[in-house]
Amino acid sequence: FRIRTSDLSAHATWQANLNARLPAGSSFRVELAHNGNGNIEAAVAADTTGKCIPDSSINLLDYPPNTPLEFVKPIGSGTNLWPDTPLTYSWSLACTKLDPIGNWFQSTTNRDKFFHLSHTFSHEALNNATDSDARQEIRFNQAWLTQVGIAAGRFSPQGLVPPAITGLHNGDVIREWMANGITRVVGDNTRPPLLNTENEHWPLISTVAANGWDGLTIIPRWSTPIYYNCYSAACTLAEWINTSGGSGDFNSLLDYSRSTYVHHLLGLRHDPMMFHQANLRQGDTGSFTVGPVTGQLSLYQIFVEVVLQEMMRLTTWPIITKKHDDIGQAFLDRMTVDKCSPKLTYIYSTDNTKITGVTLGATNNSCSKPIPVQFPRSATTNAGGVTNEQLGTDPLTKWTTLSGSAVTFTFTIPIPV
């Protein structure tokens, strides 16, 4: 199944409706990962006037070889699967517009309803890929993303969803990613070698020993029981039962989703969840009801409604999605702050009946990233480098920079002990 403009428009409309129902301070936006070759393939097939030169999309010379999941490729090995020509991206903008999907995204109004990032150009599996193939996959997609205007929108230039989460033990591939500006990629929480074992809230930073190249940020990511090739309840239920030990009917799958992923959100896990274009098929999928929402919903819409309606039942927390690069930065910042070992010291009144303030410190009273301190009521400080944040009904958070000295906050109204 290839996504249609009707699916994109429907999800944009639904997204606006969802935001109107979410708690105050929320901002929910779907993020799309793009393979530009799909646009070219569809455009070439529709071309009757010679607008597309070359007159074919990229066709790999052979299928990538099957490898074990955590295959470690020797540096410099492998066989190029990209054709010798074209060496650079050269299709015209007019060619890309022959495909309804390519044309749809060239409306800035449509484009900016979503976040965007790269998924490589042709979706070549990268576990055994050469540096040349990896370079072409990134550069061609970067050229396409720029040409059709997606890179000028809500785009993550440092981000990538690796095809099938491959290439993460291929030093040639990681080196080419980083040389071409890709520094933050999606991982897979079902694979322990891709997780930071020191702290579940931290990303994994690649090393030569484990990944073949060092310095790449691998962002943890949840899998879900909504399978990549499914657009129907029957399909994803069957795969859940056959591959993951599921049981029962589709409502059982949704109950599992509700309990599992709400648990992660309540645990303040920021790991994103990944879906696929088949999961966004709607309008011809049969009617389904989740709480107040009824319609011919996609599996993605059903999953999100199930999880977020439960979050709204339990909390008034704002629900905020970030684009990929910002998620990656948030994970890196969390790791930096944690390693500063921040601590709060309460300040008591002379009779020890009230807390009059707090002092924020850290190792050497210094940290390169602001430290969040949440207050139940108004607090003041004479220190600089403090930024206030308050979303919806959340308590006030003061993001505080420590530059060699502790920072003291005084409550305008002391808190009784």
C-alpha positions as CSV (number, residue, x, y, z in Angstrom):
1,F,0.0,0.0,0.0
2,R,1.2,3.5,-0.9
3,I,-0.2,6.4,1.1
4,R,-2.7,8.7,-0.7
5,T,-3.3,12.4,-0.6
6,S,-6.7,11.7,1.0
7,D,-4.9,9.8,3.8
8,L,-2.6,12.8,4.5
9,S,-5.5,15.3,4.4
10,A,-7.6,13.2,6.7
11,H,-4.8,12.9,9.3
12,A,-4.2,16.6,9.2
13,T,-7.9,17.2,9.9
14,W,-7.9,14.6,12.6
15,Q,-4.8,16.0,14.2
16,A,-6.4,19.5,14.5
17,N,-9.4,17.9,16.1
18,L,-7.2,15.9,18.5
19,N,-5.3,19.0,19.5
20,A,-8.6,20.7,20.4
21,R,-9.4,17.9,22.8
22,L,-6.0,17.5,24.4
23,P,-5.2,19.2,27.7
24,A,-4.2,22.9,27.7
25,G,-0.7,23.4,26.6
26,S,-0.6,20.5,24.3
27,S,0.8,20.4,20.8
28,F,0.5,17.2,18.8
29,R,1.9,16.9,15.3
30,V,2.5,13.8,13.2
31,E,6.1,13.3,11.8
32,L,6.7,11.8,8.4
33,A,9.9,10.0,7.2
34,H,10.5,10.2,3.5
35,N,12.0,8.1,0.8
36,G,12.3,10.4,-2.3
37,N,12.7,7.5,-4.7
38,G,9.0,6.6,-4.2
39,N,8.0,10.0,-5.5
40,I,10.3,9.6,-8.6
41,E,9.1,6.1,-9.2
42,A,5.4,7.2,-9.3
43,A,6.3,10.3,-11.3
44,V,8.2,8.3,-14.0
45,A,5.2,5.9,-14.3
46,A,2.9,8.9,-14.9
47,D,5.2,10.7,-17.3
48,T,3.8,10.9,-20.9
49,T,5.7,14.0,-22.1
50,G,9.3,13.3,-21.2
51,K,9.5,15.5,-18.1
52,C,11.4,12.9,-16.1
53,I,15.1,12.6,-17.0
54,P,16.4,10.0,-16.3
55,D,13.3,8.1,-17.2
56,S,13.6,5.7,-14.4
57,S,13.9,5.8,-10.6
58,I,16.8,4.2,-8.7
59,N,16.7,0.4,-9.1
60,L,19.3,-1.5,-7.0
61,L,21.4,-3.9,-8.9
62,D,20.5,-6.7,-6.5
63,Y,18.8,-7.3,-3.2
64,P,20.9,-6.6,-0.2
65,P,22.1,-9.8,1.4
66,N,20.3,-11.1,4.4
67,T,22.3,-10.6,7.6
68,P,21.9,-11.3,11.3
69,L,20.1,-8.5,13.2
70,E,23.2,-7.3,14.9
71,F,25.6,-8.0,12.0
72,V,28.9,-6.1,12.3
73,K,30.2,-5.3,8.8
74,P,34.0,-5.2,8.4
75,I,35.1,-1.7,7.4
76,G,35.6,-1.5,3.6
77,S,33.7,-4.6,2.7
78,G,30.5,-5.1,0.8
79,T,29.3,-4.7,-2.8
80,N,27.9,-1.5,-4.3
81,L,24.2,-2.1,-5.2
82,W,23.5,1.4,-6.6
83,P,23.7,1.7,-10.4
84,D,26.7,3.6,-11.8
85,T,24.4,6.3,-13.2
86,P,23.0,8.7,-12.3
87,L,25.9,9.9,-10.1
88,T,23.9,12.9,-8.8
89,Y,20.2,13.7,-8.3
90,S,19.0,15.3,-11.5
91,W,15.2,14.9,-11.9
92,S,13.3,18.1,-12.4
93,L,10.8,19.7,-10.1
94,A,8.2,19.3,-12.9
95,C,8.9,15.6,-12.8
96,T,8.2,15.3,-9.1
97,K,4.9,17.1,-9.5
98,L,3.6,14.3,-11.8
99,D,3.1,12.2,-8.7
100,P,0.0,13.4,-6.6
101,I,2.0,12.8,-3.3
102,G,5.0,14.8,-4.5
103,N,2.7,17.6,-5.7
104,W,0.7,17.6,-2.5
105,F,3.8,18.3,-0.3
106,Q,4.8,21.3,-2.5
107,S,2.0,23.2,-0.9
108,T,3.5,24.8,2.1
109,T,0.1,24.7,3.9
110,N,0.0,20.9,3.4
111,R,3.7,20.4,4.2
112,D,3.7,22.4,7.4
113,K,0.9,20.3,8.9
114,F,3.5,17.7,9.7
115,F,7.1,17.3,10.9
116,H,9.5,15.7,8.4
117,L,12.8,13.8,8.3
118,S,14.8,11.5,5.9
119,H,14.3,7.8,5.6
120,T,17.1,7.5,2.9
121,F,16.3,7.7,-0.8
122,S,15.6,4.1,-1.9
123,H,15.2,2.3,1.5
124,E,18.2,0.0,0.8
125,A,19.0,-2.2,3.8
126,L,22.3,-0.9,5.2
127,N,23.7,-3.7,7.4
128,N,26.1,-4.8,4.7
129,A,26.0,-1.6,2.6
130,T,29.1,0.1,1.2
131,D,30.2,3.7,2.0
132,S,29.3,4.6,-1.6
133,D,25.7,3.3,-1.3
134,A,25.3,5.0,2.1
135,R,26.5,8.3,0.7
136,Q,24.2,8.1,-2.3
137,E,21.2,7.2,-0.1
138,I,21.7,10.3,2.0
139,R,22.8,12.8,-0.7
140,F,20.0,11.9,-3.2
141,N,17.4,12.2,-0.5
142,Q,18.8,15.5,0.8
143,A,18.7,16.9,-2.8
144,W,15.1,15.7,-3.2
145,L,13.9,17.0,0.1
146,T,15.4,20.4,-0.8
147,Q,14.0,20.4,-4.3
148,V,10.4,19.7,-3.3
149,G,10.5,22.1,-0.4
150,I,10.2,19.7,2.5
151,A,13.6,20.7,3.9
152,A,12.3,24.3,4.2
153,G,9.5,23.2,6.5
154,R,9.3,21.6,9.9
155,F,12.3,19.4,9.0
156,S,15.1,17.7,11.0
157,P,18.2,17.9,8.8
158,Q,20.3,16.0,11.4
159,G,17.8,13.2,11.6
160,L,17.3,9.8,10.0
161,V,15.1,6.8,10.3
162,P,17.4,4.0,9.0
163,P,15.6,1.5,6.7
164,A,14.4,-1.3,9.0
165,I,16.8,0.2,11.6
166,T,19.8,-1.3,9.7
167,G,23.3,0.0,9.5
168,L,23.8,0.6,13.2
169,H,26.9,-1.7,13.3
170,N,28.3,-0.6,10.0
171,G,31.1,1.8,10.4
172,D,31.2,2.8,6.7
173,V,27.5,3.7,6.8
174,I,27.7,5.7,10.1
175,R,30.8,7.6,8.9
176,E,28.9,8.6,5.8
177,W,25.9,9.6,7.7
178,M,27.9,11.9,10.0
179,A,30.0,13.3,7.1
180,N,26.7,14.4,5.5
181,G,25.2,15.9,8.6
182,I,23.2,13.0,10.0
183,T,24.0,12.8,13.7
184,R,20.7,11.5,15.3
185,V,19.0,8.3,14.2
186,V,16.1,6.2,15.4
187,G,16.9,2.9,17.3
188,D,14.8,0.0,18.4
189,N,14.0,-0.8,22.1
190,T,13.5,-4.5,21.3
191,R,17.3,-4.8,20.5
192,P,19.4,-4.5,23.7
193,P,22.6,-3.6,21.8
194,L,20.9,-0.3,20.8
195,L,20.0,0.8,24.3
196,N,21.9,2.8,26.9
197,T,22.2,0.3,29.7
198,E,23.3,3.0,32.2
199,N,20.1,5.0,32.1
200,E,16.8,4.3,30.2
201,H,16.3,8.0,29.8
202,W,19.5,8.5,27.9
203,P,20.3,7.9,24.2
204,L,23.0,5.5,23.1
205,I,26.2,7.1,21.7
206,S,27.9,4.8,19.1
207,T,31.4,3.6,19.6
208,V,34.0,2.0,17.2
209,A,33.9,-1.2,19.3
210,A,30.2,-1.7,19.2
211,N,29.0,0.1,16.1
212,G,32.1,0.6,13.9
213,W,32.2,4.4,14.3
214,D,31.8,6.7,17.2
215,G,29.7,9.7,18.1
216,L,26.3,8.9,16.5
217,T,23.3,9.5,18.7
218,I,20.8,6.6,18.7
219,I,17.4,7.6,20.1
220,P,15.4,4.9,21.8
221,R,12.2,4.0,20.1
222,W,9.2,1.8,21.1
223,S,7.8,-0.8,18.7
224,T,4.0,-1.3,18.8
225,P,1.6,-4.0,17.9
226,I,0.6,-2.0,14.8
227,Y,2.7,-3.9,12.2
228,Y,4.4,-2.1,9.3
229,N,2.5,-3.9,6.5
230,C,-1.0,-3.7,8.0
231,Y,-3.9,-1.3,7.5
232,S,-6.7,-3.6,8.9
233,A,-7.4,-4.8,12.4
234,A,-7.4,-8.4,11.2
235,C,-3.9,-8.1,9.8
236,T,-2.2,-6.5,12.8
237,L,-4.1,-8.8,15.2
238,A,-2.9,-11.9,13.3
239,E,0.7,-10.6,13.3
240,W,0.6,-9.7,17.0
241,I,-0.6,-13.2,17.8
242,N,1.8,-15.0,15.4
243,T,4.9,-13.1,16.2
244,S,4.6,-11.5,19.6
245,G,2.6,-13.9,21.8
246,G,-0.6,-11.9,21.6
247,S,-4.0,-13.4,22.2
248,G,-7.7,-12.5,22.0
249,D,-9.4,-10.1,19.6
250,F,-8.5,-6.6,18.3
251,N,-9.9,-5.1,21.5
252,S,-7.4,-7.3,23.4
253,L,-4.6,-5.7,21.3
254,L,-5.9,-2.3,22.1
255,D,-6.1,-3.1,25.8
256,Y,-2.5,-4.2,25.7
257,S,-1.6,-1.0,23.9
258,R,-3.4,1.1,26.4
259,S,-1.7,-0.4,29.5
260,T,1.7,-0.7,27.9
261,Y,2.2,2.7,26.3
262,V,0.4,4.7,28.9
263,H,2.7,3.1,31.5
264,H,5.7,4.3,29.5
265,L,4.2,7.9,29.3
266,L,3.4,8.0,33.0
267,G,7.0,6.9,33.5
268,L,8.1,10.1,31.7
269,R,9.7,8.1,28.9
270,H,10.1,10.3,25.8
271,D,11.0,7.5,23.4
272,P,9.0,8.0,20.2
273,M,6.9,5.3,18.5
274,M,7.2,4.4,14.9
275,F,4.5,3.5,12.4
276,H,4.4,2.9,8.6
277,Q,2.4,4.3,5.7
278,A,0.1,1.3,5.6
279,N,-1.0,2.1,9.1
280,L,-2.3,5.5,7.9
281,R,-4.8,4.1,5.4
282,Q,-8.2,5.4,6.3
283,G,-11.5,6.2,4.6
284,D,-12.0,2.7,3.2
285,T,-11.1,0.7,6.3
286,G,-14.4,0.2,8.0
287,S,-15.9,2.3,10.8
288,F,-14.5,2.1,14.3
289,T,-15.2,3.9,17.6
290,V,-12.7,5.0,20.3
291,G,-14.5,7.0,23.0
292,P,-16.0,10.1,21.4
293,V,-14.4,9.5,18.0
294,T,-16.1,7.4,15.3
295,G,-15.1,7.0,11.7
296,Q,-13.2,5.0,9.1
297,L,-10.1,5.4,11.1
298,S,-6.6,4.3,10.3
299,L,-4.8,1.9,12.7
300,Y,-2.5,4.8,13.6
301,Q,-5.5,7.0,14.6
302,I,-7.0,4.2,16.6
303,F,-3.8,3.5,18.5
304,V,-3.2,7.2,19.3
305,E,-6.8,7.8,20.4
306,V,-6.7,4.7,22.7
307,V,-3.4,5.8,24.4
308,L,-4.1,9.5,24.6
309,Q,-7.7,9.2,25.7
310,E,-6.4,7.1,28.6
311,M,-3.8,9.7,29.4
312,M,-6.5,12.3,29.5
313,R,-8.6,10.2,31.8
314,L,-5.7,9.9,34.3
315,T,-3.9,13.3,34.0
316,T,-4.2,16.8,32.8
317,W,-0.6,16.7,31.5
318,P,0.0,18.6,28.2
319,I,0.8,16.2,25.4
320,I,3.6,17.6,23.3
321,T,5.3,16.0,20.2
322,K,8.7,17.3,19.0
323,K,10.4,16.9,15.7
324,H,13.2,14.4,15.5
325,D,16.1,16.7,15.9
326,D,14.5,18.3,18.9
327,I,13.8,14.9,20.5
328,G,17.4,14.0,20.0
329,Q,18.6,17.2,21.6
330,A,16.2,16.6,24.5
331,F,17.7,13.2,25.1
332,L,21.2,14.6,24.9
333,D,20.4,17.4,27.3
334,R,18.8,15.0,29.8
335,M,22.0,13.0,29.8
336,T,24.1,16.1,30.3
337,V,22.0,17.3,33.2
338,D,21.9,13.9,34.9
339,K,25.7,13.7,34.7
340,C,25.9,17.1,36.5
341,S,24.3,15.4,39.5
342,P,21.9,18.3,40.3
343,K,20.5,18.5,43.9
344,L,18.1,20.7,45.8
345,T,18.6,21.7,49.4
346,Y,15.5,23.0,51.3
347,I,15.8,26.2,53.3
348,Y,13.6,26.2,56.5
349,S,12.2,29.0,58.6
350,T,14.0,29.6,61.9
351,D,11.2,27.7,63.7
352,N,11.4,24.8,61.2
353,T,7.7,25.0,60.5
354,K,8.0,26.2,56.9
355,I,10.1,25.8,53.8
356,T,11.0,29.3,52.7
357,G,13.1,28.4,49.7
358,V,15.5,26.0,48.0
359,T,19.1,26.1,46.7
360,L,20.0,24.3,43.5
361,G,23.5,22.9,43.2
362,A,25.4,20.4,41.1
363,T,28.9,19.0,40.8
364,N,31.1,22.1,41.0
365,N,27.9,24.1,40.8
366,S,28.2,24.0,37.1
367,C,26.3,22.5,34.2
368,S,26.5,23.1,30.5
369,K,22.7,22.7,30.1
370,P,19.9,24.4,32.1
371,I,18.5,22.3,35.0
372,P,14.7,22.2,35.4
373,V,13.3,22.9,38.8
374,Q,9.6,22.6,39.3
375,F,7.8,24.7,42.0
376,P,4.3,24.4,43.5
377,R,4.1,28.1,43.9
378,S,5.8,31.4,42.9
379,A,9.5,31.6,43.7
380,T,12.0,34.4,43.1
381,T,15.8,34.6,42.6
382,N,18.4,37.3,42.0
383,A,20.4,35.0,39.8
384,G,20.5,35.3,36.1
385,G,20.2,32.5,33.6
386,V,16.7,31.4,34.7
387,T,13.9,30.9,32.2
388,N,10.3,30.3,33.3
389,E,8.1,27.6,31.6
390,Q,4.5,26.8,32.4
391,L,2.3,24.8,30.1
392,G,-1.4,24.3,30.7
393,T,-2.1,23.4,34.3
394,D,1.5,22.1,34.9
395,P,3.4,23.6,37.8
396,L,5.9,26.4,37.1
397,T,9.3,25.1,35.9
398,K,12.4,27.3,36.1
399,W,15.1,26.2,33.7
400,T,18.3,27.2,35.6
401,T,21.8,27.6,34.4
402,L,24.6,27.0,36.9
403,S,27.9,28.7,36.1
404,G,30.0,28.0,39.1
405,S,27.7,29.1,41.9
406,A,24.6,27.6,43.4
407,V,21.3,29.4,42.8
408,T,18.8,30.1,45.6
409,F,15.1,30.5,45.1
410,T,12.8,32.1,47.7
411,F,9.1,31.3,47.9
412,T,6.8,34.3,47.9
413,I,4.6,32.4,50.3
414,P,6.5,29.8,52.4
415,I,5.3,26.2,52.3
416,P,4.1,24.7,55.7
417,V,5.9,21.6,56.6
